[in-house]
Amino acid sequence: MPRRKTSLKKGRADKTKHLRNLRIKQGLKKTIKKFQALLSAKNITEAKQLIGKVFSQLDKAAKKRVLHPKTASRRKSRLARRLSKAA
């Protein structure tokens, strides 16, 4: 248990940031799974529309440092490659 006031405050801030990061990551995972389901169902037109939303969410997560920027870039590249192969 922390003893100092600053440690207690840091713990509260960390909890808040953790919850925010979880919400962002969970939303991202849902959108990516939806995109992959569209690809596996050969629904290319809807997948092309959804990839913009996926890219946007990845960029926002990287901007907020929830994900490392290069991780976001790598995921975008892989998803775009999967889309082009399916098309």
Wavefront OBJ file of the C-alpha trace (Angstrom):
o trace
v 0.000 0.000 0.000
v 1.463 3.384 -0.944
v 2.289 5.716 1.891
v 2.825 9.073 0.252
v 0.169 11.335 -1.175
v 1.920 11.446 -4.531
v 1.971 7.650 -4.691
v -1.745 7.498 -3.985
v -2.425 10.092 -6.682
v -0.197 8.222 -9.140
v -2.141 5.017 -8.431
v -5.451 6.748 -9.179
v -4.080 8.241 -12.385
v -2.674 4.879 -13.471
v -6.030 3.206 -12.904
v -7.794 5.860 -14.996
v -5.254 5.527 -17.814
v -5.484 1.731 -17.676
v -9.261 1.838 -18.083
v -8.983 4.295 -20.992
v -6.375 2.114 -22.694
v -8.513 -1.004 -22.230
v -11.543 0.716 -23.768
v -9.497 1.841 -26.775
v -7.904 -1.592 -27.269
v -11.216 -3.438 -26.945
v -12.879 -1.191 -29.504
v -9.957 -1.710 -31.849
v -10.097 -5.488 -31.455
v -13.842 -5.524 -32.181
v -13.409 -3.475 -35.343
v -10.497 -5.604 -36.580
v -12.442 -8.816 -35.951
v -15.420 -7.400 -37.837
v -13.093 -6.495 -40.729
v -11.566 -9.992 -40.777
v -15.032 -11.563 -40.701
v -16.005 -9.500 -43.738
v -12.865 -10.661 -45.547
v -13.499 -14.304 -44.756
v -17.101 -13.921 -45.957
v -15.773 -12.446 -49.240
v -17.675 -9.219 -48.588
v -15.011 -6.981 -50.120
v -17.059 -3.805 -50.619
v -18.009 -3.546 -46.952
v -14.463 -4.454 -45.920
v -13.123 -1.574 -48.024
v -15.474 0.805 -46.233
v -14.525 -0.535 -42.806
v -10.763 -0.393 -43.351
v -10.857 3.397 -43.099
v -12.388 3.130 -39.628
v -9.797 0.541 -38.606
v -6.960 2.774 -39.807
v -8.443 5.733 -37.964
v -8.686 3.793 -34.708
v -5.121 2.504 -35.072
v -3.829 6.024 -35.699
v -5.687 7.401 -32.680
v -4.354 4.611 -30.463
v -0.824 5.362 -31.645
v -1.310 9.088 -31.102
v -2.459 8.486 -27.524
v 0.450 6.041 -27.033
v -1.882 3.134 -26.308
v 0.003 1.345 -29.088
v 3.498 2.055 -30.309
v 3.307 4.002 -33.583
v 5.297 1.371 -35.467
v 2.981 -1.354 -34.166
v 0.009 0.562 -35.531
v 1.794 1.029 -38.847
v 2.628 -2.670 -39.068
v -0.964 -3.692 -38.343
v -2.287 -1.257 -40.962
v 0.121 -2.680 -43.514
v -0.881 -6.264 -42.795
v -4.603 -5.513 -42.933
v -4.213 -3.620 -46.216
v -2.229 -6.529 -47.653
v -4.963 -8.978 -46.635
v -7.578 -6.768 -48.261
v -5.649 -6.502 -51.522
v -5.131 -10.286 -51.622
v -8.836 -10.893 -51.063
v -9.853 -8.413 -53.753
l 1 2 3 4 5 6 7 8 9 10 11 12 13 14 15 16 17 18 19 20 21 22 23 24 25 26 27 28 29 30 31 32 33 34 35 36 37 38 39 40 41 42 43 44 45 46 47 48 49 50 51 52 53 54 55 56 57 58 59 60 61 62 63 64 65 66 67 68 69 70 71 72 73 74 75 76 77 78 79 80 81 82 83 84 85 86 87
